Amino acid sequence: MFPTTRLRRLRHNAAVRDLVKETQLNPDDLILPLFIKHGITEKNPIKSMPGHYQLGIAHLEDEIKEIKKLGLKSVLLFGIPASKDGVGSDSYQDHGIIQTAIKKIKSIAKDLLVITDVCFCEYTDHGHCGVMTEHNHEFDVDNDKTLELLVKQAVSHARAGADVIAPSGMMDGMVQAIRKGLDNAGFAHLPILSYAMKYASSMYGPFRDAAEGAPKFGDRRTHQADYHNVNEVYRECLLDVNEGADMLMVKPAHTYLDILCRVKTRFPELPLGAYHTSGEFAMIKAAASNGWIDERAAALEVLTGIRRAGADFIITYYAKEAAQWLRE
């Protein structure tokens, strides 16, 4: 007669649990978003994202030193320019806020991986992700005109010293256009991390406060994916792969674990990122501040769940705290 199967034998001892642990979460897996604002002398607290701030260029030295001390190796940059216009021209100027921030960061920590978000919502006076056009008395983003400017933005980031280019606007053909533009400008070595599957989600609210990029009218449903849909995941990702994406991303993460799993299963050979969004972060923060959950336990559980679903790395506003917790 066979002995009774007892799965608890592998759970009884903490050292055994650690030995057989399938999914590991490390500071190396975490990417911290930073919001850089032109001209500010004091750090601006982001009320909907406790512990996060809009930073000026002068604040970057202390910030980067803290990031390095915690063992984090990567940041993702978002910029708030001095002025905005209809085409987001600050985003592709060599003296723009992100270009200046890249140079400053690299002067402080040359080995820190600097990823730059490539889009227009923070830079346009209308808050949309590209050049607007009118059709039948309605305004929408002009896909092809926006591609031309995305290339200019990506190349300017590359000239400033960015290590990875991350287009997020969900324009059709954006990866192909940026890849060609980077190659022609002498940056064939730079990888593209594509926001391959970015949903039109309610989980971006606090981010729009932080980046000052909320649309002044309408929404982004004509270019961001419908959260009811799954099958188009494969088409979106395959298009980006064929256009030259080196890495893929799913956004949001916590509420889209099924999508993460599907993408990783379909494209196991490609590094996969997940964006644990501002809204997902803020929900944990709010519940913890009310004493409803243990913040540390909940945050680490969620981040581990994102890794377990297939993410190779996670963009998260919990990067600093998680790095500290993981060291303790």
C-alpha contacts under 8 A as a table, 3 or more apart, distances in Angstrom:
res1	aa1	res2	aa2	distance
6	R	9	R	5.88
7	L	10	L	5.94
7	L	11	R	7.26
8	R	11	R	4.87
8	R	12	H	5.97
9	R	12	H	5.53
9	R	13	N	7.93
10	L	13	N	7.11
10	L	16	V	6.09
10	L	17	R	6.14
10	L	20	V	7.68
11	R	14	A	7.03
11	R	16	V	6.86
11	R	17	R	5.48
12	H	16	V	7.62
12	H	17	R	7.65
13	N	16	V	5.28
13	N	17	R	6.29
14	A	17	R	4.99
14	A	18	D	6.27
15	A	18	D	5.11
15	A	19	L	6.17
16	V	19	L	4.85
16	V	20	V	6.31
17	R	20	V	5.47
17	R	21	K	5.95
18	D	21	K	5.14
21	K	24	Q	7.20
23	T	304	T	7.06
23	T	307	R	7.04
23	T	308	R	5.95
24	Q	304	T	7.26
24	Q	307	R	7.84
25	L	29	D	6.78
25	L	303	L	7.62
25	L	304	T	6.01
25	L	307	R	7.27
26	N	29	D	5.45
26	N	30	L	7.32
26	N	323	A	7.34
26	N	326	L	7.00
27	P	30	L	5.38
27	P	71	G	6.28
27	P	72	L	5.64
27	P	73	K	7.89
27	P	319	A	7.44
27	P	322	A	7.35
27	P	323	A	5.03
27	P	326	L	7.38
28	D	71	G	7.44
28	D	72	L	6.14
28	D	73	K	6.30
28	D	313	F	7.99
29	D	312	D	6.85
29	D	313	F	4.49
29	D	314	I	6.07
30	L	72	L	6.92
30	L	73	K	7.92
30	L	74	S	7.26
30	L	313	F	5.91
30	L	314	I	5.03
30	L	315	I	5.89
30	L	316	T	6.71
30	L	319	A	5.65
31	I	72	L	7.29
31	I	73	K	7.37
31	I	74	S	5.00
31	I	75	V	5.24
31	I	76	L	6.70
31	I	313	F	7.44
31	I	314	I	6.03
31	I	315	I	4.51
31	I	316	T	6.17
31	I	319	A	6.36
32	L	72	L	7.96
32	L	74	S	6.56
32	L	75	V	4.72
32	L	76	L	6.05
32	L	315	I	6.02
32	L	316	T	5.81
32	L	317	Y	6.04
32	L	318	Y	7.73
32	L	319	A	5.48
32	L	320	K	7.38
33	P	75	V	5.62
33	P	76	L	4.52
33	P	77	L	5.90
33	P	78	F	7.38
33	P	315	I	6.94
33	P	316	T	6.95
33	P	317	Y	6.54
34	L	54	Q	7.64
34	L	55	L	7.74
34	L	75	V	6.84
34	L	76	L	6.09
34	L	77	L	5.13
34	L	78	F	6.16
35	F	53	Y	7.08
35	F	54	Q	5.08
35	F	55	L	6.09
35	F	77	L	6.26
35	F	78	F	4.94
35	F	79	G	5.81
35	F	80	I	7.35
35	F	210	A	6.97
35	F	211	A	6.59
36	I	54	Q	5.77
36	I	55	L	4.83
36	I	56	G	5.69
36	I	57	I	6.95
36	I	77	L	7.26
36	I	78	F	6.19
36	I	79	G	4.89
36	I	80	I	6.13
36	I	97	I	7.14
36	I	98	I	7.25
36	I	101	A	7.32
37	K	40	I	6.51
37	K	54	Q	6.06
37	K	55	L	5.78
37	K	56	G	5.32
37	K	57	I	7.60
37	K	79	G	5.90
37	K	80	I	4.56
37	K	81	P	6.22
37	K	82	A	7.75
37	K	97	I	7.03
38	H	56	G	6.13
38	H	57	I	7.38
38	H	79	G	7.92
38	H	80	I	6.26
38	H	81	P	5.37
38	H	82	A	5.35
38	H	97	I	5.99
39	G	56	G	6.42
39	G	57	I	7.91
39	G	82	A	7.06
40	I	43	K	7.26
40	I	55	L	7.32
40	I	56	G	5.17
41	T	56	G	6.26
41	T	58	A	7.28
42	E	55	L	7.63
42	E	56	G	7.34
43	K	53	Y	5.91
43	K	54	Q	5.82
43	K	55	L	5.25
43	K	56	G	6.87
43	K	59	H	7.49
44	N	53	Y	5.12
44	N	54	Q	4.94
44	N	55	L	6.79
45	P	50	P	7.58
45	P	51	G	7.40
45	P	52	H	6.14
45	P	53	Y	4.42
45	P	54	Q	6.53
46	I	49	M	5.32
46	I	50	P	6.50
46	I	51	G	7.65
46	I	52	H	5.75
46	I	53	Y	5.25
46	I	54	Q	6.92
46	I	209	D	7.34
46	I	210	A	5.99
47	K	50	P	5.96
48	S	206	P	5.37
48	S	209	D	7.64
48	S	282	A	6.73
49	M	52	H	5.76
49	M	206	P	6.42
49	M	278	S	7.05
49	M	281	F	7.63
49	M	282	A	5.93
50	P	282	A	7.77
50	P	285	K	7.41
52	H	317	Y	7.92
53	Y	210	A	7.72
54	Q	210	A	6.78
55	L	58	A	7.92
55	L	59	H	5.92
55	L	60	L	7.16
56	G	59	H	5.37
56	G	60	L	7.01
57	I	60	L	5.51
57	I	100	T	7.80
57	I	101	A	6.22
57	I	104	K	7.40
58	A	61	E	6.92
59	H	62	D	5.97
59	H	63	E	6.35
60	L	63	E	4.91
60	L	64	I	5.83
60	L	101	A	7.97
60	L	104	K	7.47
60	L	105	I	6.87
61	E	64	I	5.37
61	E	65	K	6.21
61	E	105	I	7.42
61	E	108	I	6.52
62	D	65	K	5.21
62	D	66	E	6.25
63	E	66	E	5.23
63	E	67	I	6.24
64	I	67	I	4.96
64	I	68	K	6.13
64	I	105	I	7.16
64	I	108	I	7.34
64	I	109	A	7.34
65	K	68	K	5.18
65	K	69	K	6.14
66	E	69	K	5.04
66	E	70	L	6.31
67	I	70	L	5.30
67	I	71	G	6.63
67	I	72	L	5.59
67	I	73	K	7.68
67	I	320	K	7.14
68	K	71	G	5.18
68	K	72	L	5.65
68	K	73	K	6.82
68	K	112	L	7.98
69	K	72	L	7.61
70	L	320	K	6.86
70	L	323	A	6.10
70	L	324	Q	6.35
71	G	323	A	6.93
72	L	319	A	7.69
72	L	320	K	7.61
72	L	323	A	7.11
73	K	111	D	7.99
73	K	112	L	5.41
73	K	113	L	6.04
74	S	112	L	5.85
74	S	113	L	4.52
74	S	114	V	6.04
74	S	115	I	7.33
75	V	112	L	7.65
75	V	113	L	6.39
75	V	114	V	5.39
75	V	115	I	6.04
76	L	114	V	6.25
76	L	115	I	4.69
76	L	116	T	5.53
76	L	117	D	6.76
76	L	315	I	7.87
77	L	98	I	7.12
77	L	114	V	7.42
77	L	115	I	6.37
77	L	116	T	4.99
77	L	117	D	6.09
78	F	98	I	7.06
78	F	116	T	7.00
78	F	117	D	6.15
78	F	122	E	7.98
78	F	211	A	6.96
79	G	97	I	5.98
79	G	98	I	5.53
79	G	122	E	6.77
79	G	123	Y	7.91
79	G	211	A	6.95
80	I	97	I	7.00
80	I	122	E	5.93
80	I	123	Y	6.77
80	I	211	A	6.18
80	I	212	E	7.01
81	P	84	K	6.78
81	P	90	D	6.50
81	P	91	S	7.87
81	P	96	G	7.15
81	P	97	I	5.76
81	P	122	E	7.70
81	P	123	Y	6.41
82	A	97	I	7.93
83	S	90	D	7.51
83	S	123	Y	7.69
84	K	88	G	5.98
84	K	89	S	7.49
84	K	90	D	7.21
84	K	123	Y	5.25
84	K	124	T	5.09
84	K	125	D	5.00
85	D	88	G	5.37
85	D	89	S	6.79
85	D	123	Y	7.04
85	D	124	T	5.03
85	D	125	D	4.88
85	D	126	H	7.90
86	G	89	S	8.00
86	G	124	T	5.21
86	G	125	D	5.62
86	G	126	H	6.73
86	G	131	V	6.83
86	G	132	M	7.78
87	V	120	F	7.72
87	V	123	Y	7.70
87	V	124	T	5.83
87	V	130	G	6.64
87	V	131	V	5.53
88	G	91	S	5.82
88	G	92	Y	7.94
88	G	120	F	5.83
88	G	121	C	7.92
88	G	122	E	7.85
88	G	123	Y	4.36
88	G	124	T	4.41
88	G	125	D	7.55
88	G	130	G	7.73
89	S	92	Y	5.84
89	S	93	Q	6.79
89	S	123	Y	7.23
89	S	124	T	7.96
90	D	93	Q	5.33
90	D	96	G	5.29
90	D	97	I	7.49
90	D	123	Y	6.63
91	S	96	G	6.06
91	S	97	I	7.59
91	S	98	I	7.38
91	S	120	F	7.22
91	S	123	Y	6.38
91	S	153	Q	5.81
92	Y	96	G	6.84
92	Y	149	L	7.66
92	Y	152	K	5.66
92	Y	153	Q	4.13
92	Y	154	A	7.58
92	Y	155	V	7.99
92	Y	156	S	5.66
92	Y	157	H	7.69
93	Q	96	G	4.96
93	Q	99	Q	7.64
93	Q	153	Q	7.69
93	Q	156	S	6.77
94	D	99	Q	5.97
94	D	100	T	7.72
94	D	156	S	6.00
94	D	159	R	7.99
94	D	160	A	7.29
95	H	99	Q	6.10
95	H	100	T	5.96
96	G	99	Q	5.27
96	G	100	T	6.07
97	I	100	T	5.22
97	I	101	A	6.13
98	I	101	A	4.90
98	I	102	I	6.08
98	I	116	T	7.96
98	I	157	H	7.46
99	Q	102	I	5.25
99	Q	103	K	6.51
99	Q	156	S	7.14
99	Q	157	H	5.81
99	Q	160	A	5.36
100	T	103	K	5.36
100	T	104	K	6.30
100	T	160	A	7.49
101	A	104	K	5.04
101	A	105	I	6.07
102	I	105	I	5.21
102	I	106	K	6.12
102	I	114	V	7.22
102	I	157	H	7.84
102	I	160	A	6.18
102	I	161	G	6.27
102	I	162	A	6.44
103	K	106	K	5.21
103	K	107	S	6.21
103	K	160	A	5.97
103	K	161	G	6.55
104	K	107	S	5.16
104	K	108	I	6.53
105	I	108	I	5.16
105	I	109	A	6.01
105	I	110	K	7.34
105	I	112	L	7.98
106	K	109	A	5.12
106	K	110	K	4.43
106	K	111	D	7.54
106	K	112	L	7.33
106	K	161	G	7.47
107	S	110	K	6.17
109	A	112	L	5.53
113	L	163	D	6.10
113	L	164	V	7.81
114	V	162	A	5.51
114	V	163	D	5.30
114	V	164	V	6.54
115	I	162	A	6.22
115	I	163	D	5.90
115	I	164	V	4.64
115	I	165	I	5.92
115	I	166	A	6.70
116	T	157	H	7.27
116	T	162	A	6.66
116	T	164	V	6.50
116	T	165	I	5.40
116	T	166	A	5.78
117	D	165	I	6.66
117	D	166	A	4.88
117	D	167	P	5.83
117	D	168	S	6.55
118	V	150	L	6.81
118	V	153	Q	6.77
118	V	154	A	6.45
118	V	165	I	6.91
118	V	166	A	5.70
118	V	167	P	4.41
118	V	168	S	6.04
118	V	169	G	7.45
119	C	122	E	7.76
119	C	129	C	5.94
119	C	130	G	7.36
119	C	150	L	6.87
119	C	167	P	6.22
119	C	168	S	5.82
119	C	169	G	5.35
120	F	123	Y	5.19
120	F	124	T	6.06
120	F	127	G	7.64
120	F	128	H	6.72
120	F	129	C	4.59
120	F	130	G	5.50
120	F	169	G	7.66
121	C	124	T	5.72
121	C	126	H	7.89
121	C	127	G	4.65
121	C	128	H	4.73
121	C	129	C	4.50
121	C	130	G	7.11
121	C	213	G	5.04
121	C	214	A	7.25
121	C	215	P	7.47
122	E	127	G	6.39
122	E	211	A	5.94
122	E	212	E	6.01
122	E	213	G	4.34
122	E	214	A	7.95
123	Y	127	G	7.26
123	Y	213	G	7.48
124	T	127	G	5.21
124	T	128	H	6.61
124	T	129	C	7.78
124	T	130	G	7.67
124	T	213	G	7.96
126	H	215	P	5.92
126	H	216	K	5.25
126	H	217	F	7.46
127	G	213	G	5.08
127	G	214	A	5.34
127	G	215	P	4.00
127	G	216	K	5.81
128	H	131	V	7.83
128	H	132	M	7.74
128	H	141	V	7.34
128	H	213	G	7.63
128	H	214	A	7.59
128	H	215	P	5.37
128	H	216	K	7.86
128	H	220	R	7.59
129	C	141	V	7.01
129	C	169	G	5.83
130	G	141	V	5.63
130	G	142	D	6.92
130	G	143	N	7.62
130	G	146	T	5.14
130	G	169	G	7.91
131	V	141	V	5.54
131	V	142	D	5.55
131	V	143	N	7.81
131	V	145	K	6.51
131	V	146	T	5.49
132	M	139	F	6.28
132	M	140	D	5.43
132	M	141	V	4.48
132	M	142	D	5.56
133	T	139	F	5.46
133	T	140	D	5.54
133	T	141	V	6.04
133	T	142	D	5.64
134	E	137	H	5.99
134	E	138	E	5.37
134	E	139	F	4.40
134	E	140	D	6.48
135	H	138	E	5.29
135	H	139	F	6.29
135	H	140	D	7.67
140	D	222	T	7.69
141	V	146	T	7.60
142	D	145	K	5.68
142	D	146	T	6.07
143	N	146	T	5.27
143	N	147	L	6.40
143	N	171	M	5.87
143	N	172	D	6.82
144	D	147	L	5.05
144	D	148	E	6.84
145	K	148	E	5.52
145	K	149	L	6.99
146	T	149	L	5.27
146	T	150	L	6.15
146	T	171	M	7.84
147	L	150	L	4.99
147	L	151	V	6.34
147	L	171	M	7.33
147	L	173	G	7.56
147	L	174	M	5.94
147	L	177	A	6.56
147	L	178	I	7.93
148	E	151	V	5.41
148	E	152	K	6.69
148	E	177	A	7.67
149	L	152	K	4.98
149	L	153	Q	6.18
150	L	153	Q	5.04
150	L	154	A	6.09
150	L	174	M	7.49
150	L	178	I	6.93
151	V	154	A	5.15
151	V	155	V	6.11
151	V	177	A	6.46
151	V	178	I	4.94
151	V	181	G	5.70
151	V	182	L	7.59
152	K	155	V	5.30
152	K	156	S	6.14
152	K	181	G	7.85
153	Q	156	S	5.20
153	Q	157	H	6.31
154	A	157	H	5.16
154	A	158	A	6.25
154	A	165	I	6.57
154	A	178	I	6.73
154	A	182	L	7.31
155	V	158	A	4.95
155	V	159	R	6.19
155	V	181	G	6.90
155	V	182	L	5.83
155	V	185	A	7.05
156	S	159	R	5.09
156	S	160	A	6.32
157	H	160	A	5.10
157	H	161	G	6.50
157	H	162	A	5.58
157	H	165	I	7.79
158	A	161	G	5.22
158	A	162	A	4.99
158	A	163	D	7.31
158	A	165	I	7.78
158	A	182	L	7.81
158	A	187	F	7.07
158	A	190	L	7.83
159	R	162	A	7.43
162	A	165	I	7.09
163	D	190	L	6.37
163	D	191	P	7.56
164	V	190	L	6.02
164	V	191	P	5.37
164	V	192	I	5.95
164	V	193	L	6.77
165	I	190	L	7.34
165	I	191	P	6.49
165	I	192	I	4.94
165	I	193	L	6.05
166	A	192	I	5.80
166	A	193	L	4.63
166	A	194	S	5.44
166	A	195	Y	6.87
167	P	170	M	7.68
167	P	174	M	7.38
167	P	175	V	7.45
167	P	192	I	7.69
167	P	193	L	7.05
167	P	194	S	5.55
167	P	195	Y	6.20
168	S	194	S	6.74
168	S	195	Y	4.98
168	S	196	A	7.95
168	S	198	K	7.62
169	G	195	Y	7.81
169	G	223	H	7.72
169	G	224	Q	7.77
170	M	174	M	7.38
170	M	195	Y	7.16
170	M	196	A	7.34
170	M	197	M	7.98
170	M	198	K	7.07
170	M	223	H	5.77
170	M	224	Q	5.96
171	M	174	M	5.46
171	M	223	H	6.52
173	G	176	Q	5.46
173	G	177	A	6.24
173	G	240	D	7.87
173	G	243	E	7.54
174	M	177	A	5.21
174	M	178	I	6.07
175	V	178	I	5.21
175	V	179	R	5.89
175	V	192	I	7.58
175	V	194	S	7.12
175	V	240	D	6.07
175	V	243	E	5.75
175	V	244	G	6.46
175	V	245	A	6.32
176	Q	179	R	5.14
176	Q	180	K	6.15
176	Q	240	D	7.62
176	Q	243	E	4.55
176	Q	244	G	6.27
177	A	180	K	5.30
177	A	181	G	6.13
178	I	181	G	4.94
178	I	182	L	5.98
179	R	182	L	5.25
179	R	183	D	6.09
179	R	188	A	7.71
179	R	192	I	7.60
179	R	243	E	7.68
179	R	244	G	6.48
180	K	183	D	5.15
180	K	184	N	6.06
181	G	184	N	5.23
181	G	185	A	6.18
182	L	185	A	5.12
182	L	186	G	6.37
182	L	187	F	4.91
182	L	188	A	5.95
182	L	190	L	7.70
183	D	186	G	5.31
183	D	187	F	5.15
183	D	188	A	4.28
184	N	187	F	7.34
184	N	188	A	7.71
185	A	188	A	7.99
187	F	190	L	5.65
188	A	191	P	7.98
191	P	245	A	7.44
191	P	246	D	5.72
191	P	247	M	7.72
192	I	244	G	7.71
192	I	245	A	5.32
192	I	246	D	5.37
192	I	247	M	6.40
193	L	245	A	6.35
193	L	246	D	6.11
193	L	247	M	4.61
193	L	248	L	5.71
193	L	249	M	7.00
194	S	240	D	7.25
194	S	245	A	6.14
194	S	246	D	7.79
194	S	247	M	6.22
194	S	248	L	5.09
194	S	249	M	5.96
195	Y	198	K	5.94
195	Y	248	L	6.25
195	Y	249	M	4.75
195	Y	250	V	6.32
195	Y	251	K	7.18
196	A	236	E	6.12
196	A	237	C	5.47
196	A	240	D	6.63
196	A	248	L	5.64
196	A	249	M	5.50
196	A	250	V	6.45
197	M	225	A	7.03
197	M	233	V	6.37
197	M	236	E	6.64
197	M	237	C	7.03
197	M	249	M	6.45
197	M	250	V	4.95
197	M	251	K	6.36
198	K	224	Q	5.88
198	K	225	A	6.06
198	K	249	M	7.91
198	K	250	V	5.96
198	K	251	K	4.79
198	K	252	P	6.97
199	Y	224	Q	5.21
199	Y	225	A	4.35
199	Y	226	D	5.98
199	Y	227	Y	5.84
199	Y	251	K	6.38
199	Y	252	P	7.00
200	A	220	R	6.53
200	A	221	R	5.82
200	A	224	Q	4.96
200	A	225	A	5.55
200	A	226	D	6.00
200	A	227	Y	6.69
201	S	204	Y	6.50
201	S	227	Y	7.21
201	S	252	P	7.52
202	S	205	G	6.48
202	S	279	G	7.57
203	M	206	P	7.95
203	M	252	P	7.17
203	M	277	T	6.34
203	M	278	S	6.56
203	M	279	G	4.26
203	M	280	E	6.23
204	Y	207	F	5.35
204	Y	208	R	6.46
204	Y	277	T	6.42
204	Y	278	S	5.82
204	Y	279	G	5.54
205	G	208	R	5.38
205	G	209	D	6.84
205	G	278	S	7.10
205	G	279	G	6.15
206	P	209	D	5.13
206	P	210	A	6.34
206	P	278	S	5.54
206	P	279	G	6.05
206	P	282	A	7.60
207	F	210	A	4.90
207	F	211	A	5.97
207	F	212	E	7.98
207	F	277	T	7.85
207	F	278	S	5.51
207	F	279	G	7.64
208	R	211	A	5.21
208	R	212	E	5.35
208	R	213	G	5.10
208	R	214	A	5.15
209	D	212	E	5.09
209	D	213	G	7.15
209	D	214	A	7.35
215	P	218	G	6.74
215	P	219	D	6.59
219	D	222	T	7.93
220	R	223	H	5.96
220	R	224	Q	5.92
221	R	224	Q	5.25
221	R	225	A	6.84
221	R	226	D	7.08
222	T	225	A	7.96
225	A	229	N	7.68
226	D	229	N	5.76
227	Y	230	V	7.81
229	N	232	E	6.64
229	N	233	V	7.87
230	V	233	V	5.58
230	V	259	I	7.25
231	N	234	Y	6.08
231	N	235	R	7.41
232	E	235	R	5.03
232	E	236	E	6.07
233	V	236	E	5.29
233	V	237	C	6.16
233	V	259	I	7.55
233	V	263	V	7.39
234	Y	237	C	5.25
234	Y	238	L	5.88
234	Y	263	V	7.18
234	Y	266	R	7.72
235	R	238	L	5.16
235	R	239	L	6.04
236	E	239	L	5.31
236	E	240	D	6.42
237	C	240	D	5.18
237	C	241	V	6.13
237	C	248	L	7.29
237	C	263	V	7.76
238	L	241	V	5.02
238	L	242	N	6.06
239	L	242	N	5.20
239	L	243	E	6.12
240	D	243	E	4.95
240	D	244	G	6.33
240	D	245	A	5.43
241	V	244	G	5.31
241	V	245	A	4.91
241	V	246	D	7.20
242	N	245	A	7.33
245	A	248	L	6.99
246	D	270	L	7.05
246	D	271	P	7.60
247	M	270	L	5.88
247	M	271	P	5.10
247	M	272	L	5.95
247	M	273	G	7.43
248	L	270	L	7.12
248	L	271	P	6.52
248	L	272	L	4.98
248	L	273	G	6.08
249	M	272	L	5.60
249	M	273	G	4.43
249	M	274	A	5.37
249	M	275	Y	7.29
250	V	253	A	6.37
250	V	256	Y	7.90
250	V	259	I	7.41
250	V	260	L	6.39
250	V	272	L	7.82
250	V	273	G	6.45
250	V	274	A	4.96
250	V	275	Y	6.42
251	K	256	Y	7.60
251	K	274	A	6.00
251	K	275	Y	4.97
251	K	276	H	7.21
251	K	277	T	7.30
252	P	255	T	6.43
252	P	256	Y	6.15
252	P	274	A	7.03
252	P	275	Y	5.44
252	P	276	H	5.86
252	P	277	T	5.70
253	A	256	Y	5.06
253	A	257	L	6.06
253	A	260	L	7.38
253	A	274	A	5.36
253	A	275	Y	5.34
253	A	276	H	4.97
253	A	277	T	7.05
253	A	306	I	6.63
254	H	257	L	5.87
254	H	276	H	6.25
254	H	280	E	6.89
254	H	302	V	6.85
254	H	305	G	7.88
254	H	306	I	6.39
256	Y	259	I	5.30
256	Y	260	L	6.52
257	L	260	L	5.02
257	L	261	C	6.23
257	L	306	I	6.53
257	L	309	A	5.81
258	D	261	C	5.16
258	D	262	R	6.23
258	D	309	A	7.34
259	I	262	R	5.06
259	I	263	V	6.14
260	L	263	V	5.28
260	L	264	K	6.16
260	L	274	A	7.54
260	L	306	I	7.95
260	L	309	A	5.96
260	L	310	G	5.82
260	L	311	A	6.71
261	C	264	K	5.27
261	C	265	T	6.05
261	C	309	A	5.00
261	C	310	G	5.33
262	R	265	T	5.14
262	R	266	R	6.13
263	V	266	R	5.14
263	V	267	F	5.87
263	V	268	P	7.78
264	K	267	F	5.13
264	K	268	P	4.95
264	K	270	L	7.87
264	K	272	L	6.88
264	K	310	G	5.56
264	K	311	A	7.55
265	T	268	P	5.52
267	F	270	L	5.80
268	P	271	P	7.69
271	P	311	A	7.95
271	P	312	D	6.12
272	L	310	G	7.31
272	L	311	A	5.27
272	L	312	D	5.31
272	L	313	F	6.80
273	G	311	A	5.30
273	G	312	D	5.81
273	G	313	F	4.95
273	G	314	I	5.65
273	G	315	I	7.35
274	A	306	I	7.43
274	A	311	A	5.83
274	A	312	D	7.97
274	A	313	F	6.53
274	A	314	I	4.92
274	A	315	I	6.17
275	Y	314	I	5.86
275	Y	315	I	4.69
275	Y	316	T	6.33
276	H	280	E	6.38
276	H	281	F	6.95
276	H	314	I	6.75
276	H	315	I	5.85
276	H	316	T	4.95
276	H	317	Y	7.43
277	T	280	E	5.26
277	T	281	F	6.19
277	T	315	I	7.93
277	T	316	T	6.72
277	T	317	Y	7.61
278	S	281	F	5.00
278	S	282	A	5.95
278	S	317	Y	6.99
279	G	282	A	4.97
279	G	283	M	6.16
280	E	283	M	5.38
280	E	284	I	6.82
281	F	284	I	5.55
281	F	285	K	6.38
281	F	316	T	7.75
281	F	317	Y	6.58
281	F	318	Y	7.23
282	A	285	K	4.90
282	A	286	A	5.95
283	M	286	A	5.16
283	M	287	A	6.17
284	I	287	A	5.24
284	I	288	A	6.02
284	I	293	I	7.98
284	I	295	E	6.68
284	I	298	A	7.32
284	I	299	A	7.08
285	K	288	A	5.15
285	K	289	S	6.06
285	K	295	E	6.98
286	A	289	S	5.16
286	A	290	N	6.46
287	A	290	N	5.28
287	A	291	G	6.48
287	A	292	W	5.33
287	A	293	I	6.04
288	A	291	G	4.98
288	A	292	W	5.66
288	A	293	I	5.08
288	A	294	D	6.08
288	A	295	E	5.20
289	S	292	W	7.62
290	N	293	I	7.99
291	G	294	D	7.33
293	I	298	A	7.01
294	D	297	A	5.47
294	D	298	A	5.96
295	E	298	A	5.16
295	E	299	A	5.90
296	R	299	A	5.34
296	R	300	L	6.13
296	R	322	A	7.84
296	R	325	W	7.50
297	A	300	L	5.45
297	A	301	E	6.03
298	A	301	E	5.08
298	A	302	V	6.14
299	A	302	V	5.20
299	A	303	L	6.17
299	A	318	Y	7.48
299	A	322	A	7.67
300	L	303	L	5.14
300	L	304	T	5.96
300	L	322	A	6.79
301	E	304	T	5.15
301	E	305	G	6.05
302	V	305	G	4.95
302	V	306	I	6.31
303	L	306	I	5.08
303	L	307	R	6.42
303	L	314	I	7.71
304	T	307	R	5.03
304	T	308	R	6.02
305	G	308	R	4.86
305	G	309	A	6.12
306	I	309	A	5.18
306	I	310	G	6.79
306	I	311	A	6.01
306	I	314	I	7.72
307	R	310	G	5.40
307	R	311	A	4.62
307	R	312	D	6.36
307	R	313	F	7.24
307	R	314	I	7.68
308	R	311	A	7.05
311	A	314	I	6.74
315	I	319	A	7.69
316	T	319	A	5.48
317	Y	320	K	7.52
318	Y	321	E	5.40
318	Y	322	A	5.70
319	A	322	A	5.21
319	A	323	A	5.96
320	K	323	A	5.21
320	K	324	Q	6.35
321	E	324	Q	5.13
321	E	325	W	6.14
322	A	325	W	4.98
322	A	326	L	5.96
323	A	326	L	5.21
323	A	327	R	6.39
324	Q	327	R	5.27
324	Q	328	E	6.59
325	W	328	E	5.29
